Amino acid sequence: MNANQPIRVMLVDDHNVVRSGLGAFLMVFDDLELVGEASNGREAVRLAERLQPDVILMDLVMPEMDGAAATKAIREKWQNIQIVALTSFKEDELVQGALQAGAIGYLLKNVGADELADAIRSAHAGRPTLAPEAAQALIHASRMPADRPGFDLTDREREVLELLVEGYSNPEIADKLVVSRSTIKFHVSSILSKLHVTSRTEAVAVALKEKLVKKKD
């Protein structure tokens, strides 16, 4: 690639507002060019094949195919495409999953424009960029004992688990915590995975048995 050509960037996020905001920010930098947008992982894989971008900014929690699965699929086929995970979540498991799938960077969506632009340039040059929270999550995960179910639950996941124990549904939990239903769905899936169970009922049983939450009278 000619050094004078801009870095070709593709955006993947299921929220139109986020994609619009990122697209507007990319226009500020002469050395960055927006070449395509996808609203889920499956669409991202198709577009990556057609557009062959240099760098993809990849959301992780999306419908149809999540960001980690899309990252893995893209990196296995096209090693020349670098992927930076850009998400609202900093859970240890999510950080590890994205990096294991082949992402070269992991940033939170509250990152500044200049910092994100630098991360795109670094990714294009083959240099990793990790948000401090993501680096901390990796250190934290490497130190955690793996002998007790639920040892790696985040504070938010414990909060959601407590509401599951109390019998709340996903929509009710979303309303109570003032977050989207898709966010709660992600947390519940993560809880089931970490507790090694396949249903909410099993999760509640494990939570009570292991005293992961206090049951209210």
Backbone as a chain_set.jsonl record, in Angstrom:
{"seq": "MNANQPIRVMLVDDHNVVRSGLGAFLMVFDDLELVGEASNGREAVRLAERLQPDVILMDLVMPEMDGAAATKAIREKWQNIQIVALTSFKEDELVQGALQAGAIGYLLKNVGADELADAIRSAHAGRPTLAPEAAQALIHASRMPADRPGFDLTDREREVLELLVEGYSNPEIADKLVVSRSTIKFHVSSILSKLHVTSRTEAVAVALKEKLVKKKD", "coords": {"N": [[0.839, -1.212, 0.0], [0.478, 2.21, -0.811], [2.2, 4.742, 0.906], [1.047, 7.219, 1.003], [-1.615, 6.836, 0.729], [-4.837, 6.776, 2.314], [-5.707, 5.065, 5.398], [-7.832, 2.389, 5.149], [-10.898, 2.019, 6.613], [-13.33, 0.014, 8.284], [-16.532, -0.038, 9.829], [-18.184, -1.746, 12.447], [-21.087, -2.171, 14.066], [-24.067, -2.542, 15.958], [-25.656, -0.391, 16.437], [-27.054, 2.376, 14.94], [-26.577, 5.064, 15.586], [-24.1, 5.021, 16.86], [-22.444, 4.154, 14.768], [-22.785, 6.306, 13.008], [-21.661, 8.399, 14.479], [-18.982, 7.525, 14.737], [-18.315, 7.444, 12.065], [-18.436, 10.145, 11.377], [-16.359, 11.13, 12.91], [-14.162, 9.886, 11.707], [-13.945, 11.264, 9.334], [-12.641, 13.553, 10.004], [-9.955, 13.088, 10.026], [-7.352, 13.105, 7.756], [-5.832, 10.915, 7.004], [-7.374, 8.706, 7.339], [-9.958, 6.63, 6.095], [-13.351, 5.973, 5.666], [-14.726, 3.033, 4.566], [-16.805, 1.251, 4.649], [-19.76, -0.085, 6.351], [-21.17, -2.222, 8.838], [-23.866, -3.949, 10.454], [-23.936, -6.169, 12.039], [-22.146, -9.161, 13.067], [-22.2, -11.185, 11.085], [-22.79, -9.837, 8.726], [-20.525, -8.277, 8.7], [-18.456, -10.086, 8.101], [-19.102, -10.774, 5.471], [-18.883, -8.252, 4.211], [-16.208, -7.657, 4.701], [-14.876, -9.436, 3.074], [-15.551, -8.474, 0.559], [-14.767, -5.727, 0.592], [-12.214, -5.624, 1.701], [-10.893, -4.096, 3.902], [-8.363, -2.146, 5.642], [-8.327, -1.869, 8.415], [-10.616, -2.866, 10.939], [-13.132, -1.583, 13.023], [-14.583, -3.096, 15.62], [-17.557, -3.843, 17.172], [-18.582, -5.775, 20.045], [-20.816, -6.996, 21.308], [-23.422, -8.078, 19.672], [-26.332, -8.819, 17.604], [-27.153, -11.923, 15.832], [-24.386, -12.65, 14.923], [-21.741, -12.504, 17.12], [-19.14, -10.077, 17.996], [-16.638, -11.286, 18.605], [-16.777, -13.81, 17.367], [-17.049, -13.013, 14.717], [-14.654, -11.652, 14.382], [-12.816, -13.758, 14.641], [-13.547, -15.324, 12.401], [-12.954, -13.574, 10.293], [-10.2, -13.011, 10.66], [-9.11, -15.526, 10.323], [-9.416, -15.96, 7.617], [-8.431, -13.658, 6.324], [-5.547, -12.479, 6.961], [-4.353, -10.053, 6.641], [-6.106, -8.101, 7.387], [-6.625, -6.021, 10.064], [-8.043, -5.95, 13.348], [-9.778, -3.965, 15.651], [-11.23, -4.168, 18.72], [-14.034, -2.466, 19.809], [-15.852, -1.43, 22.343], [-18.499, -1.222, 24.865], [-18.107, -2.707, 27.032], [-16.042, -4.092, 29.634], [-15.508, -6.559, 30.675], [-13.615, -9.303, 31.952], [-13.755, -11.802, 30.587], [-14.762, -11.09, 28.101], [-12.77, -9.434, 27.091], [-10.618, -11.268, 26.927], [-11.754, -13.115, 25.127], [-12.03, -11.604, 22.762], [-9.374, -10.945, 22.126], [-8.224, -13.475, 21.931], [-9.571, -14.311, 19.703], [-8.332, -12.896, 17.776], [-8.198, -10.118, 17.658], [-6.354, -7.081, 17.5], [-6.399, -4.926, 19.085], [-8.091, -3.394, 21.912], [-10.532, -1.353, 22.909], [-12.46, 0.956, 24.874], [-15.696, 2.455, 24.352], [-15.756, 5.052, 25.238], [-13.484, 6.289, 24.538], [-11.213, 8.867, 23.431], [-11.241, 10.863, 20.385], [-8.7, 11.351, 19.132], [-7.143, 9.407, 20.37], [-8.381, 7.081, 19.512], [-7.942, 7.287, 16.771], [-5.164, 7.048, 16.737], [-4.993, 4.421, 17.64], [-6.079, 3.048, 15.49], [-4.156, 3.619, 13.541], [-1.951, 2.373, 14.753], [-2.828, -0.305, 14.788], [-2.928, -0.8, 12.065], [-0.264, -0.752, 11.525], [0.486, -2.994, 12.772], [0.76, -2.979, 15.507], [-0.26, -3.543, 18.847], [-3.006, -2.139, 20.766], [-4.244, -1.494, 23.9], [-6.933, -0.677, 26.005], [-6.523, 0.774, 29.255], [-8.242, -0.44, 31.118], [-8.792, -2.856, 29.881], [-6.294, -4.08, 29.776], [-5.886, -4.37, 32.499], [-7.931, -6.149, 33.056], [-7.007, -8.471, 31.833], [-4.753, -9.025, 33.377], [-5.985, -9.415, 35.829], [-7.589, -11.658, 35.25], [-5.623, -13.579, 34.848], [-4.71, -14.01, 37.366], [-6.753, -15.056, 38.845], [-8.239, -17.644, 40.853], [-9.389, -20.829, 39.704], [-11.184, -22.564, 40.894], [-13.672, -22.388, 42.079], [-17.115, -22.12, 41.369], [-18.327, -19.221, 39.76], [-16.321, -17.5, 40.55], [-15.256, -15.653, 38.844], [-17.202, -13.794, 38.249], [-18.373, -10.568, 37.386], [-18.968, -7.422, 39.102], [-21.328, -6.291, 38.105], [-22.496, -8.526, 36.898], [-22.991, -10.082, 39.151], [-24.915, -8.53, 40.297], [-26.969, -8.738, 38.413], [-27.39, -11.497, 38.587], [-28.356, -11.692, 41.191], [-30.85, -10.508, 40.872], [-31.959, -12.34, 39.153], [-32.191, -14.503, 40.856], [-34.133, -13.478, 42.476], [-36.248, -13.711, 40.825], [-36.8, -12.044, 38.66], [-37.522, -11.121, 35.24], [-35.718, -10.872, 32.072], [-36.466, -8.389, 30.675], [-37.52, -6.986, 32.866], [-35.3, -6.806, 34.539], [-33.653, -5.255, 32.941], [-35.108, -2.851, 32.916], [-34.989, -2.227, 35.618], [-32.256, -1.852, 36.083], [-31.76, 0.109, 34.337], [-30.761, -0.264, 31.655], [-30.184, -1.549, 28.305], [-32.172, -4.23, 26.846], [-30.692, -6.013, 25.341], [-28.204, -5.753, 26.473], [-28.619, -6.884, 29.009], [-29.248, -9.447, 28.207], [-26.79, -10.244, 27.213], [-25.284, -10.194, 29.625], [-26.612, -12.197, 31.103], [-26.11, -14.455, 29.515], [-23.335, -14.557, 29.794], [-23.153, -15.054, 32.542], [-24.324, -17.632, 32.714], [-22.437, -19.04, 31.244], [-20.099, -18.703, 32.811], [-20.846, -19.968, 35.15], [-21.088, -22.477, 34.287], [-23.522, -23.621, 33.406], [-26.73, -24.302, 31.801], [-29.173, -23.104, 31.921], [-31.373, -20.569, 33.314], [-32.585, -21.392, 35.653], [-30.825, -23.35, 36.633], [-28.656, -21.673, 37.064], [-29.591, -20.062, 39.145], [-29.854, -22.016, 41.122], [-27.16, -22.806, 41.495], [-26.121, -20.37, 42.318], [-27.351, -20.021, 44.806], [-26.522, -22.32, 46.178], [-23.726, -22.007, 46.224], [-23.613, -19.716, 47.587], [-23.406, -17.254, 46.25], [-24.961, -15.071, 46.054], [-27.097, -13.207, 48.26], [-30.066, -14.494, 49.394], [-33.155, -12.879, 49.483], [-35.613, -12.492, 52.024]], "CA": [[0.0, 0.0, 0.0], [1.204, 3.477, -0.897], [2.209, 5.429, 2.204], [0.22, 8.415, 0.92], [-3.032, 6.453, 0.704], [-5.419, 6.705, 3.657], [-6.0, 3.743, 5.96], [-9.232, 2.063, 4.853], [-11.507, 1.559, 7.864], [-14.714, -0.455, 8.25], [-17.18, 0.027, 11.146], [-19.17, -2.794, 12.722], [-21.815, -1.886, 15.312], [-25.5, -2.72, 15.692], [-26.363, 0.856, 16.701], [-26.85, 3.374, 13.877], [-26.036, 6.305, 16.15], [-22.663, 4.802, 17.095], [-21.776, 4.138, 13.456], [-22.8, 7.677, 12.48], [-20.682, 9.176, 15.248], [-17.639, 7.09, 14.357], [-18.106, 7.856, 10.673], [-18.179, 11.59, 11.383], [-15.018, 11.333, 13.483], [-13.153, 9.449, 10.737], [-13.819, 12.291, 8.288], [-11.77, 14.629, 10.505], [-8.553, 12.721, 9.82], [-7.05, 12.924, 6.33], [-5.186, 9.63, 6.725], [-8.329, 7.628, 7.594], [-11.071, 6.662, 5.143], [-14.428, 5.026, 5.947], [-15.048, 2.342, 3.309], [-17.996, 0.423, 4.774], [-20.365, -0.258, 7.675], [-21.976, -3.431, 9.023], [-24.654, -3.852, 11.684], [-23.75, -7.373, 12.851], [-20.947, -9.908, 12.71], [-22.358, -11.932, 9.831], [-22.652, -8.843, 7.657], [-19.128, -7.833, 8.725], [-17.633, -11.075, 7.392], [-19.394, -10.622, 4.033], [-18.325, -6.98, 3.729], [-14.742, -7.725, 4.766], [-14.423, -10.149, 1.873], [-15.743, -7.614, -0.624], [-14.08, -4.434, 0.694], [-10.82, -5.797, 2.131], [-10.393, -2.897, 4.61], [-7.1, -2.313, 6.371], [-8.644, -1.991, 9.846], [-12.043, -2.911, 11.288], [-13.527, -1.285, 14.405], [-15.575, -4.146, 15.825], [-18.338, -3.957, 18.405], [-18.544, -7.179, 20.447], [-22.137, -7.516, 21.66], [-24.31, -7.815, 18.542], [-27.192, -9.941, 17.231], [-26.801, -12.822, 14.717], [-23.023, -13.16, 15.167], [-21.084, -11.496, 17.964], [-17.889, -9.534, 17.469], [-15.514, -12.227, 18.735], [-16.934, -14.826, 16.324], [-16.767, -12.349, 13.438], [-13.21, -11.395, 14.375], [-12.152, -15.044, 14.378], [-13.824, -15.712, 11.013], [-12.238, -12.658, 9.393], [-8.751, -13.175, 10.81], [-8.703, -16.835, 9.785], [-9.416, -15.879, 6.151], [-7.673, -12.521, 5.803], [-4.586, -12.064, 7.987], [-3.938, -8.665, 6.397], [-7.091, -7.194, 7.994], [-6.462, -5.895, 11.51], [-9.322, -5.664, 13.997], [-9.753, -3.341, 16.975], [-12.512, -4.301, 19.421], [-14.465, -1.186, 20.372], [-17.058, -1.863, 23.037], [-18.835, -0.569, 26.135], [-17.869, -3.669, 28.104], [-14.637, -4.36, 29.982], [-15.452, -7.824, 31.393], [-12.416, -10.104, 31.694], [-14.019, -12.843, 29.596], [-14.957, -10.446, 26.803], [-11.433, -8.999, 26.663], [-9.877, -12.467, 26.525], [-12.376, -13.69, 23.933], [-11.721, -10.774, 21.589], [-7.949, -11.057, 21.806], [-7.991, -14.85, 21.478], [-10.144, -14.413, 18.357], [-7.409, -12.273, 16.832], [-8.194, -8.648, 17.673], [-5.044, -6.536, 17.855], [-6.619, -3.857, 20.066], [-9.338, -3.448, 22.678], [-10.775, -0.023, 23.455], [-13.819, 1.241, 25.314], [-16.31, 3.46, 23.481], [-15.584, 6.416, 25.761], [-12.148, 6.733, 24.139], [-11.182, 10.128, 22.688], [-11.054, 10.741, 18.93], [-7.274, 11.245, 18.792], [-6.657, 8.115, 20.859], [-8.917, 6.053, 18.622], [-7.218, 7.414, 15.504], [-3.83, 6.462, 16.97], [-5.161, 2.971, 17.742], [-6.268, 2.564, 14.119], [-2.833, 3.681, 12.891], [-1.118, 1.327, 15.364], [-3.318, -1.599, 14.299], [-2.5, -0.914, 10.656], [1.185, -1.0, 11.548], [0.714, -4.268, 13.45], [1.061, -2.766, 16.93], [-1.483, -3.635, 19.654], [-3.419, -1.056, 21.662], [-5.214, -1.965, 24.886], [-7.396, 0.276, 27.008], [-6.008, 0.399, 30.579], [-9.19, -1.359, 31.76], [-8.657, -4.161, 29.245], [-5.025, -4.64, 30.257], [-6.132, -4.745, 33.895], [-8.793, -7.331, 33.035], [-6.165, -9.621, 31.503], [-3.933, -9.302, 34.569], [-6.923, -9.918, 36.828], [-7.992, -13.006, 34.858], [-4.498, -14.499, 34.996], [-4.446, -14.235, 38.794], [-7.923, -15.591, 39.534], [-8.312, -19.099, 41.008], [-10.482, -21.362, 38.897], [-11.698, -23.742, 41.579], [-15.008, -22.186, 42.63], [-18.037, -21.519, 40.398], [-18.683, -17.83, 39.999], [-15.192, -16.687, 41.043], [-14.921, -14.607, 37.879], [-18.332, -12.915, 37.963], [-18.134, -9.145, 37.624], [-19.939, -6.819, 40.031], [-22.599, -6.139, 37.398], [-23.066, -9.863, 36.731], [-23.536, -10.489, 40.46], [-26.129, -7.739, 40.46], [-27.974, -9.37, 37.552], [-27.661, -12.816, 39.163], [-29.196, -11.47, 42.369], [-32.209, -10.243, 40.382], [-32.453, -13.621, 38.627], [-32.577, -15.277, 42.047], [-35.385, -12.896, 42.973], [-37.314, -14.068, 39.904], [-37.063, -11.03, 37.638], [-37.279, -11.488, 33.845], [-34.729, -9.995, 31.417], [-36.977, -7.022, 30.489], [-37.663, -6.351, 34.186], [-33.942, -6.492, 35.011], [-33.198, -4.126, 32.113], [-35.781, -1.649, 33.421], [-34.518, -1.956, 36.984], [-30.864, -1.372, 36.034], [-31.752, 1.18, 33.324], [-29.886, -0.608, 30.526], [-30.962, -2.176, 27.229], [-32.436, -5.664, 27.0], [-29.581, -6.765, 24.742], [-27.114, -5.748, 27.463], [-28.958, -7.875, 30.025], [-29.13, -10.758, 27.562], [-25.353, -10.533, 27.199], [-24.859, -10.505, 30.99], [-27.166, -13.501, 31.497], [-25.332, -15.471, 28.785], [-22.016, -14.62, 30.426], [-23.344, -15.698, 33.844], [-24.523, -19.066, 32.473], [-21.151, -19.586, 30.81], [-19.153, -18.728, 33.931], [-21.313, -20.929, 36.162], [-21.118, -23.773, 33.601], [-24.89, -24.133, 33.393], [-27.393, -24.013, 30.524], [-30.462, -22.445, 32.112], [-31.492, -19.616, 34.411], [-32.932, -22.157, 36.851], [-29.573, -23.922, 37.124], [-27.832, -20.558, 37.555], [-30.132, -19.688, 40.458], [-29.512, -23.101, 42.05], [-25.723, -22.7, 41.794], [-25.924, -19.123, 43.069], [-27.773, -20.238, 46.197], [-25.662, -23.358, 46.755], [-22.372, -21.468, 46.442], [-23.763, -18.448, 48.333], [-22.902, -16.155, 45.423], [-25.823, -13.918, 46.369], [-27.916, -13.403, 49.46], [-31.477, -14.57, 49.061], [-33.963, -12.013, 50.343], [-36.824, -13.127, 52.559]], "C": [[0.867, 1.253, 0.0], [1.085, 4.23, 0.415], [1.31, 6.665, 2.196], [-1.281, 8.107, 0.899], [-3.582, 6.369, 2.125], [-5.642, 5.254, 4.101], [-7.496, 3.488, 5.784], [-9.868, 1.384, 6.062], [-12.955, 1.118, 7.647], [-15.273, -0.443, 9.673], [-18.188, -1.102, 11.283], [-19.806, -2.517, 14.083], [-23.309, -1.997, 15.021], [-26.316, -1.463, 15.985], [-26.028, 1.902, 15.632], [-26.174, 4.638, 14.387], [-24.534, 6.192, 16.366], [-21.91, 4.844, 15.777], [-21.707, 5.545, 12.86], [-21.745, 8.528, 13.172], [-19.252, 8.831, 14.869], [-17.309, 7.519, 12.933], [-17.752, 9.331, 10.579], [-16.767, 11.874, 11.899], [-13.931, 10.955, 12.468], [-12.902, 10.504, 9.663], [-12.877, 13.421, 8.7], [-10.306, 14.368, 10.162], [-8.286, 12.389, 8.353], [-6.486, 11.546, 6.023], [-6.09, 8.432, 7.019], [-9.514, 7.759, 6.636], [-12.097, 5.584, 5.51], [-14.846, 4.366, 4.637], [-16.305, 1.474, 3.415], [-18.481, 0.309, 6.204], [-21.185, -1.544, 7.689], [-22.687, -3.339, 10.364], [-24.616, -5.117, 12.532], [-22.549, -8.149, 12.325], [-21.029, -10.625, 11.374], [-22.175, -11.009, 8.619], [-21.207, -8.371, 7.555], [-18.23, -8.783, 7.941], [-17.84, -10.945, 5.884], [-18.744, -9.359, 3.463], [-16.8, -7.001, 3.71], [-14.183, -8.399, 3.528], [-14.48, -9.25, 0.651], [-14.867, -6.359, -0.586], [-12.599, -4.537, 1.026], [-10.273, -4.529, 2.807], [-9.055, -3.185, 5.274], [-7.365, -2.609, 7.845], [-10.162, -2.012, 10.037], [-12.211, -2.527, 12.751], [-14.74, -2.16, 14.694], [-16.25, -4.058, 17.2], [-18.378, -5.443, 18.765], [-19.913, -7.779, 20.731], [-23.133, -7.116, 20.574], [-25.186, -9.029, 18.266], [-26.605, -10.727, 16.066], [-25.415, -13.457, 14.862], [-22.288, -12.108, 15.967], [-19.723, -11.11, 17.396], [-16.711, -10.476, 17.541], [-15.576, -13.281, 17.635], [-16.608, -14.236, 14.951], [-15.269, -12.085, 13.293], [-12.441, -12.658, 14.012], [-12.318, -15.45, 12.913], [-13.025, -14.861, 10.025], [-10.739, -12.883, 9.45], [-8.251, -14.513, 10.256], [-8.583, -16.788, 8.261], [-8.483, -14.803, 5.611], [-6.763, -11.951, 6.892], [-4.154, -10.611, 7.834], [-4.906, -7.645, 7.006], [-6.908, -7.181, 9.506], [-7.789, -5.462, 12.141], [-9.103, -5.088, 15.399], [-11.149, -3.493, 17.584], [-12.835, -2.953, 20.072], [-15.822, -1.416, 21.025], [-17.302, -1.07, 24.318], [-18.446, -1.44, 27.313], [-16.385, -3.901, 28.359], [-14.496, -5.653, 30.786], [-14.24, -8.648, 30.974], [-12.623, -11.08, 30.54], [-14.15, -12.262, 28.195], [-13.616, -9.99, 26.229], [-10.647, -10.193, 26.138], [-10.42, -13.05, 25.229], [-12.016, -12.933, 22.672], [-10.266, -10.942, 21.162], [-7.597, -12.462, 21.319], [-8.518, -15.05, 20.059], [-9.264, -13.745, 17.312], [-7.428, -10.763, 16.764], [-6.825, -8.15, 18.129], [-5.166, -5.428, 18.904], [-7.951, -4.026, 20.762], [-9.524, -2.1, 23.355], [-12.225, 0.116, 23.893], [-14.366, 2.414, 24.499], [-16.207, 4.89, 24.005], [-14.212, 6.989, 25.403], [-12.25, 8.042, 23.34], [-10.878, 9.897, 21.212], [-9.588, 10.548, 18.551], [-6.709, 9.883, 19.201], [-7.142, 6.977, 19.955], [-8.207, 6.082, 17.265], [-5.818, 6.796, 15.627], [-3.906, 4.942, 17.031], [-5.345, 2.348, 16.358], [-4.929, 2.541, 13.385], [-1.905, 2.58, 13.427], [-1.518, -0.05, 14.85], [-2.848, -1.845, 12.869], [-1.016, -1.237, 10.562], [1.52, -2.309, 12.275], [1.058, -4.145, 14.921], [-0.233, -2.795, 17.74], [-1.747, -2.39, 20.49], [-4.49, -1.595, 22.603], [-5.626, -0.83, 25.8], [-6.843, -0.172, 28.359], [-6.918, -0.617, 31.281], [-9.057, -2.767, 31.189], [-7.369, -4.85, 29.695], [-5.186, -5.137, 31.695], [-6.959, -6.014, 33.963], [-7.98, -8.589, 32.734], [-5.302, -10.026, 32.689], [-4.795, -9.961, 35.64], [-7.294, -11.369, 36.528], [-6.872, -14.015, 35.075], [-4.218, -14.844, 36.455], [-5.586, -14.947, 39.521], [-7.862, -17.097, 39.678], [-9.515, -19.625, 40.237], [-11.179, -22.545, 39.568], [-13.129, -23.589, 42.082], [-15.922, -21.542, 41.597], [-18.356, -20.074, 40.757], [-17.553, -16.952, 40.469], [-14.911, -15.493, 40.134], [-16.107, -13.73, 37.485], [-17.962, -11.468, 38.254], [-19.187, -8.614, 38.603], [-21.309, -6.69, 39.372], [-23.281, -7.499, 37.218], [-23.651, -10.387, 38.043], [-24.86, -9.771, 40.729], [-27.284, -8.357, 39.649], [-28.38, -10.732, 38.124], [-28.583, -12.703, 40.378], [-30.659, -11.245, 41.96], [-32.817, -11.499, 39.747], [-32.959, -14.492, 39.774], [-33.912, -14.778, 42.59], [-36.544, -13.105, 42.0], [-37.65, -13.05, 38.836], [-36.762, -11.575, 36.231], [-36.233, -10.536, 33.26], [-35.24, -8.566, 31.225], [-37.104, -6.269, 31.816], [-36.304, -5.938, 34.751], [-33.399, -5.276, 34.255], [-33.812, -2.819, 32.612], [-35.216, -1.238, 34.772], [-33.11, -1.351, 36.987], [-30.675, -0.249, 35.009], [-30.694, 0.932, 32.249], [-30.754, -1.29, 29.467], [-31.151, -3.665, 27.492], [-31.296, -6.504, 26.416], [-28.387, -6.825, 25.687], [-27.373, -6.802, 28.532], [-28.832, -9.283, 29.458], [-27.664, -11.191, 27.515], [-24.869, -10.944, 28.585], [-25.348, -11.884, 31.429], [-26.401, -14.629, 30.804], [-23.962, -15.664, 29.412], [-22.086, -15.332, 31.778], [-23.488, -17.205, 33.675], [-23.209, -19.734, 32.09], [-20.183, -19.736, 31.978], [-19.549, -19.725, 35.017], [-21.401, -22.344, 35.584], [-22.496, -24.423, 33.673], [-25.555, -23.718, 32.078], [-28.739, -23.314, 30.679], [-30.429, -21.492, 33.298], [-31.768, -20.338, 35.728], [-31.686, -22.769, 37.485], [-28.684, -22.831, 37.72], [-28.28, -20.134, 38.946], [-29.747, -20.736, 41.503], [-28.043, -23.024, 42.469], [-25.447, -21.468, 42.655], [-26.265, -19.309, 44.542], [-26.867, -21.252, 46.896], [-24.288, -22.812, 47.123], [-22.387, -20.145, 47.21], [-23.146, -17.274, 47.572], [-23.721, -14.883, 45.636], [-26.587, -14.241, 47.647], [-29.382, -13.415, 49.068], [-32.271, -13.738, 50.046], [-35.213, -12.751, 50.797], [-38.059, -12.499, 51.955]], "O": [[1.861, 1.339, 0.721], [-0.006, 4.344, 0.974], [0.859, 7.112, 3.251], [-2.11, 9.006, 1.036], [-2.878, 5.939, 3.039], [-5.75, 4.345, 3.277], [-8.323, 4.286, 6.225], [-9.435, 0.311, 6.484], [-13.709, 1.764, 6.92], [-14.569, -0.797, 10.618], [-18.951, -1.384, 10.359], [-19.149, -2.615, 15.119], [-23.764, -1.589, 13.952], [-27.534, -1.461, 15.805], [-24.866, 2.263, 15.445], [-25.314, 5.211, 13.718], [-23.784, 7.13, 16.098], [-20.865, 5.486, 15.671], [-20.693, 5.928, 12.276], [-21.024, 9.286, 12.524], [-18.412, 9.715, 14.698], [-16.18, 7.905, 12.63], [-16.881, 9.723, 9.802], [-16.072, 12.75, 11.384], [-12.902, 11.625, 12.38], [-11.792, 10.626, 9.146], [-12.374, 14.157, 7.851], [-9.514, 15.3, 10.025], [-8.919, 11.5, 7.783], [-6.638, 11.052, 4.906], [-5.647, 7.285, 6.961], [-10.01, 8.86, 6.395], [-11.743, 4.413, 5.649], [-15.269, 5.047, 3.703], [-16.821, 1.009, 2.398], [-17.737, 0.564, 7.151], [-21.81, -1.911, 6.694], [-22.177, -2.726, 11.302], [-25.191, -5.151, 13.619], [-22.005, -7.83, 11.268], [-20.056, -10.671, 10.621], [-21.509, -11.349, 7.642], [-20.715, -8.096, 6.46], [-17.346, -8.344, 7.205], [-16.882, -10.997, 5.112], [-18.14, -9.382, 2.39], [-16.176, -6.432, 2.814], [-13.15, -7.992, 2.997], [-13.578, -9.258, -0.185], [-14.293, -5.968, -1.603], [-11.817, -3.653, 0.679], [-9.295, -3.952, 2.333], [-8.671, -4.343, 5.443], [-6.726, -3.473, 8.447], [-10.893, -1.27, 9.381], [-11.528, -3.065, 13.622], [-15.797, -1.988, 14.088], [-15.602, -4.182, 18.239], [-18.223, -6.289, 17.884], [-20.149, -8.949, 20.429], [-23.624, -5.988, 20.544], [-24.834, -10.146, 18.647], [-25.681, -10.266, 15.395], [-25.299, -14.681, 14.917], [-22.212, -10.95, 15.554], [-19.225, -11.723, 16.452], [-15.865, -10.479, 16.646], [-14.555, -13.615, 17.035], [-15.966, -14.885, 14.125], [-14.694, -12.273, 12.221], [-11.532, -12.63, 13.182], [-11.359, -15.867, 12.263], [-12.488, -15.374, 9.043], [-10.076, -12.941, 8.414], [-7.12, -14.618, 9.783], [-7.754, -17.487, 7.678], [-7.828, -14.99, 4.585], [-7.157, -11.06, 7.645], [-3.648, -10.006, 8.779], [-4.572, -6.467, 7.13], [-7.024, -8.22, 10.156], [-8.556, -4.706, 11.544], [-8.358, -5.637, 16.211], [-12.13, -3.003, 17.027], [-12.014, -2.38, 20.789], [-16.828, -1.578, 20.334], [-16.428, -0.344, 24.792], [-18.449, -0.985, 28.457], [-15.575, -3.907, 27.432], [-13.506, -5.843, 31.494], [-13.881, -8.691, 29.797], [-11.793, -11.182, 29.637], [-13.703, -12.866, 27.22], [-13.358, -10.139, 25.034], [-10.079, -10.144, 25.046], [-9.658, -13.433, 24.342], [-11.729, -13.534, 21.637], [-9.97, -11.067, 19.974], [-6.78, -12.627, 20.414], [-7.982, -15.858, 19.3], [-9.418, -13.986, 16.114], [-6.759, -10.172, 15.916], [-6.214, -8.724, 19.029], [-4.18, -5.037, 19.53], [-8.838, -4.719, 20.263], [-8.773, -1.742, 24.263], [-13.112, -0.534, 23.341], [-13.608, 3.256, 24.018], [-16.536, 5.836, 23.29], [-13.824, 8.044, 25.903], [-13.248, 8.289, 22.662], [-10.326, 8.862, 20.837], [-9.266, 9.679, 17.74], [-5.908, 9.286, 18.482], [-6.402, 6.034, 19.673], [-7.911, 5.037, 16.686], [-5.356, 6.104, 14.719], [-3.012, 4.249, 16.545], [-4.834, 1.263, 16.083], [-4.604, 1.575, 12.695], [-1.174, 1.942, 12.669], [-0.66, -0.867, 14.516], [-2.427, -2.946, 12.515], [-0.572, -1.912, 9.633], [2.687, -2.687, 12.382], [1.584, -5.082, 15.522], [-1.206, -2.142, 17.364], [-0.819, -1.678, 20.872], [-5.521, -2.095, 22.154], [-4.778, -0.1, 26.314], [-6.704, -1.373, 28.595], [-6.44, -1.534, 31.949], [-9.19, -3.753, 31.914], [-7.356, -6.052, 29.96], [-4.678, -6.199, 32.054], [-6.728, -6.864, 34.823], [-8.231, -9.647, 33.311], [-5.137, -11.211, 32.975], [-4.388, -10.936, 36.274], [-7.314, -12.209, 37.427], [-7.125, -15.164, 35.439], [-3.568, -15.848, 36.748], [-5.426, -15.39, 40.658], [-7.475, -17.783, 38.732], [-10.537, -18.947, 40.129], [-11.703, -23.427, 38.888], [-13.742, -24.581, 42.477], [-15.558, -20.527, 41.003], [-18.621, -19.752, 41.916], [-17.77, -15.777, 40.763], [-14.403, -14.463, 40.577], [-16.033, -12.999, 36.497], [-17.311, -11.179, 39.258], [-20.176, -9.29, 38.888], [-22.333, -6.949, 40.005], [-24.498, -7.611, 37.369], [-24.684, -11.057, 38.044], [-25.789, -10.334, 41.307], [-28.409, -8.48, 40.132], [-29.561, -11.079, 38.143], [-29.481, -13.524, 40.563], [-31.58, -11.729, 42.617], [-34.03, -11.701, 39.795], [-34.008, -15.129, 39.678], [-34.719, -15.557, 43.099], [-37.68, -12.733, 42.293], [-38.677, -13.171, 38.169], [-35.857, -12.391, 36.058], [-35.901, -9.519, 33.87], [-34.537, -7.617, 31.571], [-36.833, -5.071, 31.887], [-36.164, -4.876, 35.356], [-32.773, -4.391, 34.838], [-33.123, -1.804, 32.719], [-34.994, -0.056, 35.036], [-32.807, -0.461, 37.781], [-29.573, 0.273, 34.838], [-29.852, 1.786, 31.969], [-31.927, -1.573, 29.712], [-30.402, -4.279, 28.252], [-30.975, -7.573, 26.935], [-27.649, -7.81, 25.71], [-26.461, -7.531, 28.921], [-28.368, -10.198, 30.138], [-27.342, -12.356, 27.75], [-24.132, -11.921, 28.722], [-24.605, -12.647, 32.047], [-26.079, -15.64, 31.429], [-23.482, -16.79, 29.547], [-21.199, -16.112, 32.124], [-22.856, -17.976, 34.398], [-22.9, -20.836, 32.541], [-19.526, -20.768, 32.121], [-18.692, -20.261, 35.719], [-21.744, -23.292, 36.292], [-22.623, -25.613, 33.96], [-25.022, -22.893, 31.336], [-29.377, -22.968, 29.685], [-29.57, -21.597, 34.173], [-31.257, -19.953, 36.78], [-31.505, -22.721, 38.701], [-28.04, -23.036, 38.749], [-27.454, -19.878, 39.821], [-29.364, -20.397, 42.623], [-27.72, -23.161, 43.649], [-24.65, -21.513, 43.592], [-25.556, -18.816, 45.419], [-26.493, -21.07, 48.054], [-23.752, -23.111, 48.19], [-21.347, -19.534, 47.453], [-22.465, -16.424, 48.146], [-23.236, -13.771, 45.426], [-26.7, -15.398, 48.052], [-29.882, -12.458, 48.478], [-32.107, -13.851, 51.26], [-35.796, -13.534, 50.046], [-39.177, -12.899, 52.281]]}, "num_chains": 1, "name": "protein.A"}
